[in-house]
Amino acid sequence: MDTSSLLDTLTFDPTEGTVIRTPPGTGYGYWVGGHKVSFDPASGLFVLFARSRTPLEHGRGGSCEVAVSEDGLTFDTVWTASKDDLASSSIEVGHPVPDGEGGWRLYVSYERPAQRDWRIDVLEASHPERFDAQHRRTVLQPQQFGLSFIKDPWVIEREPGVVDLFAAVPARRGPVVDGDRVTIADDDATVVTTSRDGRIFRELTYVFEGTGEATWDGHRGRLDSLFRTKAEDGWVGFYSGGRTMYDNYEEWAGVVTSGDARTFSRVTTDGPFVTSPYGCVRYLWGVPVGDQLHIYYEYTREDRSHDLRVSVVPRP
């Protein structure tokens, strides 16, 4: 895959994207995003998950929603939940997906206040408007894998009947000690886990991590999206990188390619793929529909809040 033409095809101006959700307040820490979107060819619907967040001292990720659209640009909310509905201190990323049998699943990550850890639950329903937080079931609990957190789930189907769930976990690379010098540890890494029924996941495999280098993306390796090329001869994805914890809330977006959805090559090695004039563009999520690619993203506004936007480009 020619990386130069790939980037030319994907490039868009985030300032001109369609705003589909606005933050719950003005200023730093008021964000809407943490989103994933599925397109269901059977119904012709785009189905969106997004969470709204307030500053840390005002409640963090307090609510989430599922919304539907016929054009991928205008979404109507059909379901909502608060952090109290999930017995949570904060809600993060979720992904609504068809279950292959005419129904829907919503994988959602949230923090439990007592344990102070992030886990992933699944909600199942016949339609996105019928999700019920009371009926959620845990599918990935970090302690079972010796981890402190597992969050930000998203799903692809590499083959019929097989669910590949990707998630963010702690990086394996800790601080490097060389004599009197200590170099910082990496932040998030990405794992994948596979299931036949979408409910039971028993093994995690690390597939994407920070490089550990002093670059714009060297200390974070969180894959945010993966989709097939138009020719279906490979995969393209977006990821979030960072230099240190300073970039934790204003992460930088990069592009990767893959032949097998397991090994990944960074394309954007010289700098972020796209940025806002006021900060970051993050959580890039690509949805291919025919010859087009809808790219959904969190965008830093002039007041430092984040809104949720979509831009449409040709499908590579």
C-alpha positions in Angstrom: 0.0 0.0 0.0 1.5 3.4 -1.1 1.6 5.4 2.1 1.8 8.8 0.4 -1.4 8.2 -1.6 -3.1 6.7 1.4 -2.5 9.9 3.5 -3.6 12.0 0.5 -6.9 10.1 0.4 -7.5 10.2 4.1 -6.5 13.9 4.7 -9.4 16.2 5.7 -9.8 19.6 7.4 -11.2 19.0 10.9 -12.3 22.6 11.2 -14.9 22.0 8.4 -16.3 18.7 9.9 -20.0 18.4 10.7 -20.6 18.9 14.4 -22.8 16.1 15.6 -22.6 16.6 19.4 -21.6 19.6 21.5 -20.0 19.4 25.0 -22.0 19.8 28.2 -20.2 23.0 29.1 -17.6 25.6 28.1 -13.9 25.3 28.8 -11.2 22.7 29.5 -12.6 19.3 30.7 -16.0 19.6 29.0 -15.9 16.9 26.3 -18.2 14.8 24.2 -16.7 11.8 22.4 -15.3 8.5 23.5 -17.3 7.4 20.6 -17.7 4.4 18.2 -20.1 4.1 15.3 -21.4 1.0 13.4 -23.1 0.9 10.0 -25.6 -1.8 9.7 -26.2 -2.7 6.0 -29.4 -4.7 6.8 -31.2 -1.6 8.2 -29.2 1.1 6.6 -28.6 2.7 10.0 -25.5 4.3 11.5 -25.5 3.6 15.3 -23.4 5.9 17.5 -22.2 5.6 21.1 -20.8 8.8 22.8 -20.1 9.8 26.3 -20.3 13.3 27.8 -17.7 14.4 30.3 -17.3 17.3 32.8 -14.0 18.4 34.5 -12.6 16.0 37.1 -13.8 18.1 40.0 -17.4 18.2 38.5 -18.0 14.5 38.0 -16.0 13.2 35.0 -17.8 10.9 32.6 -21.3 11.4 33.8 -23.5 10.1 31.0 -23.6 8.3 27.7 -26.0 7.8 24.8 -26.7 5.7 21.8 -28.1 7.5 18.7 -29.1 6.4 15.2 -28.8 8.0 11.8 -29.7 7.3 8.2 -27.0 9.5 6.7 -24.2 9.3 9.3 -24.4 13.1 9.8 -27.6 13.7 11.8 -28.2 11.5 14.8 -31.3 11.0 17.0 -30.7 9.8 20.6 -32.6 6.6 21.3 -31.0 5.5 24.7 -29.2 7.2 27.5 -27.5 6.1 30.8 -25.9 7.9 33.6 -22.8 6.8 35.6 -25.3 6.1 38.5 -27.1 3.6 36.2 -23.8 1.7 35.8 -22.8 2.1 39.5 -19.8 3.9 38.2 -17.6 6.9 38.9 -17.0 7.6 35.2 -18.0 6.2 31.8 -15.6 5.9 28.9 -15.7 4.4 25.4 -18.4 2.1 24.2 -19.2 0.4 20.9 -22.7 -0.7 19.6 -22.6 -3.6 17.1 -25.0 -5.9 15.4 -24.9 -9.4 17.0 -25.3 -11.3 13.7 -28.7 -12.6 14.7 -30.9 -9.5 14.2 -30.1 -7.9 17.6 -27.5 -5.6 19.0 -24.7 -5.5 21.6 -23.2 -2.6 23.4 -19.7 -3.0 24.8 -19.1 -0.2 27.3 -16.2 0.6 29.6 -16.5 2.3 33.0 -14.7 2.8 36.3 -15.9 1.2 39.5 -15.6 3.6 42.4 -14.7 1.0 45.1 -12.0 -0.8 43.1 -10.8 2.2 41.1 -10.4 0.0 38.0 -11.9 0.1 34.5 -13.7 -2.9 33.1 -15.9 -3.8 30.1 -19.5 -4.9 30.2 -21.9 -5.9 27.5 -25.6 -5.0 27.1 -27.8 -7.0 24.7 -31.1 -6.0 23.1 -33.2 -6.5 20.0 -32.7 -2.8 19.0 -30.4 0.0 20.3 -33.3 1.8 21.9 -33.9 -1.2 24.2 -30.6 -1.5 25.9 -31.0 -1.8 29.7 -28.1 -0.9 32.0 -29.5 -3.2 34.7 -29.0 -6.2 32.5 -25.4 -5.6 31.7 -22.9 -8.4 32.1 -19.1 -8.2 32.7 -17.1 -9.6 29.8 -13.6 -8.4 30.7 -12.4 -7.7 34.2 -8.8 -6.6 34.6 -7.9 -8.5 37.7 -8.5 -11.8 35.9 -5.6 -10.9 33.6 -3.4 -9.4 36.2 -4.1 -5.9 35.0 -5.1 -2.6 36.7 -7.5 -1.6 33.9 -9.0 -2.7 30.6 -11.2 -0.2 28.7 -12.1 1.6 25.4 -13.5 -1.5 23.6 -14.2 -1.8 19.9 -15.1 -4.7 17.7 -14.3 -5.9 14.2 -15.3 -9.1 12.4 -12.4 -10.5 10.5 -14.4 -13.6 9.6 -18.1 -14.5 10.0 -19.1 -15.6 13.5 -15.8 -14.5 15.1 -15.7 -11.4 17.3 -12.3 -9.6 17.7 -12.5 -7.1 20.6 -9.7 -4.5 20.9 -9.1 -2.7 24.2 -6.7 -0.4 26.0 -4.6 -1.8 28.8 -1.5 -0.8 30.8 1.7 -0.9 28.8 4.2 -3.6 29.4 7.2 -1.3 29.3 7.9 0.2 32.7 10.5 2.8 33.7 14.0 2.1 32.3 16.7 2.5 34.9 20.3 3.2 33.6 22.6 4.0 36.4 21.3 7.2 38.0 19.0 7.9 35.1 15.3 6.9 35.0 13.3 7.1 31.7 9.5 7.3 31.9 7.3 4.3 31.4 4.9 3.9 28.4 1.2 4.7 28.8 -1.7 2.7 27.2 -1.1 -0.3 25.0 -3.6 -2.2 22.9 -4.7 -5.9 23.2 -7.1 -8.0 21.2 -9.3 -10.9 22.4 -11.4 -13.2 20.3 -14.7 -14.9 21.0 -17.2 -17.0 19.1 -20.3 -15.8 21.0 -19.2 -12.2 21.9 -19.6 -12.9 25.6 -16.8 -15.2 26.7 -13.2 -13.8 26.2 -10.4 -15.9 27.8 -7.1 -14.6 26.3 -5.5 -11.2 25.6 -2.8 -10.6 23.0 -0.7 -7.4 22.9 -0.8 -6.1 19.4 0.2 -2.4 19.6 2.4 -0.5 22.0 4.4 2.7 22.3 7.9 2.6 20.9 9.4 4.1 24.0 11.2 6.7 21.9 11.2 10.5 22.6 8.8 11.2 19.7 5.3 12.7 19.4 3.7 9.2 19.8 6.5 7.2 21.5 4.8 6.6 24.9 1.3 5.7 24.0 0.0 2.9 21.7 -3.8 2.9 21.8 -5.5 1.8 18.5 -8.7 3.6 18.1 -10.0 2.2 14.8 -9.5 -0.4 12.0 -11.3 -0.9 8.7 -10.8 -2.8 5.5 -9.5 -1.1 2.4 -11.9 -0.7 -0.6 -10.1 -3.5 -2.4 -10.3 -5.6 0.9 -6.6 -6.4 0.5 -5.6 -4.9 3.9 -6.5 -2.8 6.8 -6.1 0.9 7.7 -6.4 2.3 11.2 -6.1 5.3 13.4 -4.3 5.4 16.8 -3.6 7.8 19.6 0.0 8.6 20.6 1.6 10.8 23.2 5.0 11.9 24.5 4.2 11.8 28.3 1.3 12.0 30.6 1.1 15.7 29.7 -0.7 14.6 26.5 -3.2 12.4 28.4 -6.2 14.5 27.5 -4.9 16.1 24.3 -3.7 13.0 22.5 -2.2 13.0 19.0 -3.7 11.0 16.1 -1.7 8.7 13.8 -2.3 6.3 10.9 -1.4 2.6 10.7 -1.7 -0.1 8.1 -2.0 -3.9 8.6 -2.2 -7.0 6.5 -3.7 -9.2 9.1 -5.3 -7.0 11.8 -2.6 -8.2 14.2 0.7 -6.6 13.2 0.7 -2.8 12.5 3.0 -0.4 10.7 3.0 3.3 11.6 2.5 5.6 8.6 2.7 9.0 10.3 6.2 8.8 11.7 7.0 12.5 11.3 4.1 14.0 13.3 0.4 13.8 14.0 -1.9 13.0 11.1 -4.3 15.8 12.0 -4.7 18.4 14.7 -7.0 21.2 15.8 -5.7 24.8 15.8 -6.5 24.8 19.5 -5.3 21.3 20.5 -5.9 17.8 19.4 -8.1 15.7 17.1 -8.4 12.3 18.8 -10.4 9.1 18.9 -10.5 8.9 15.1 -13.0 6.3 14.1 -13.4 5.2 10.5 -16.7 3.8 9.1 -16.5 2.6 5.4 -19.7 2.7 3.5 -19.4 2.0 -0.2 -16.7 4.2 -1.7 -16.8 6.7 1.2 -15.2 6.7 4.7 -16.9 8.6 7.5 -14.3 9.7 10.1 -15.7 10.6 13.5 -13.4 12.5 15.9 -13.2 14.5 19.1 -12.1 18.1 18.2 -10.6 20.6 20.6 -12.5 23.9 20.3 -11.1 27.4 20.9 -12.4 27.4 24.5 -10.5 24.0 25.0 -13.7 21.9 25.3 -14.1 19.0 22.9 -17.0 18.5 20.5 -17.8 15.5 18.3 -17.5 15.8 14.5 -17.6 13.8 11.3 -15.8 14.3 8.0 -16.3 12.2 4.9 -13.4 11.3 2.6 -12.9 8.7 -0.2 -12.4 5.2 1.1 -8.8 4.1 0.5 
